[in-house]
C-alpha cells in the first residue's frame, strides 16, 4: 500500500512572485508578454495541456462563455491524456505543483478548469 502523500496543486499568474519549493509549469500555449525566461523560473512549459488555438480564440476570456469553454476544454484534455497523466504523476510522487497562466482574471481562465480536472483525476 502506497502511503506517500500527494503533492499540492495550486494556480498562479506567471506575473506573480515565484513561491519556493513548487514545481512551476506554464500551461499556456503562447509565451506570456513581458516575462523573461529567468523571471518565469519555470520547471516546465506544457504547451500541449493548454486549450487549442480555436477554442482559446472562441472563448476570448469572456465570462459568459466560460461554462461552454470549460466543457469543451475538458473534452480536449480527455482526448489527449499524456500531459494530464504527466502532471498527475508529479502530484502522486509528492511534488507540489503550481500551474502558471497569463490571463488577467484569476477565476475565469483555463488553469482553473485544468486544476479541477487534475484533482478529479487524482481521486
BELDA-V829317 format. One record per residue. RES is the residue in one small letter. SS is DSSP state (A for helix, B for strand, O for the rest). Layout:
((RES	SS) (RES	SS))
This chain:
((x	O) (x	O) (x	O) (x	O) (x	O) (x	O) (x	O) (x	O) (x	B) (x	B) (x	B) (x	B) (x	B) (x	O) (x	O) (x	O) (x	O) (x	O) (x	O) (x	O) (x	O) (x	O) (x	B) (x	B) (x	B) (x	B) (x	O) (x	O) (x	O) (x	O) (x	O) (x	O) (x	O) (x	O) (x	O) (x	O) (x	A) (x	A) (x	A) (x	A) (x	O) (x	O) (x	O) (x	B) (x	B) (x	O) (x	A) (x	A) (x	A) (x	O) (x	O) (x	O) (x	A) (x	A) (x	A) (x	A) (x	A) (x	A) (x	A) (x	O) (x	O) (x	O) (x	A) (x	A) (x	A) (x	A) (x	A) (x	A) (x	A) (x	A) (x	A) (x	A) (x	A) (x	A) (x	A) (x	A) (x	A) (x	A) (x	A) (x	O) (x	O) (x	A) (x	A) (x	A) (x	A) (x	A) (x	A) (x	A) (x	A) (x	A) (x	A) (x	A) (x	O) (x	O) (x	O) (x	O) (x	B) (x	B) (x	B) (x	B) (x	B) (x	O) (x	O) (x	O) (x	O) (x	O) (x	O) (x	O) (x	O) (x	A) (x	A) (x	A) (x	A) (x	A) (x	A) (x	A) (x	A) (x	A) (x	A) (x	A) (x	A) (x	A) (x	O))
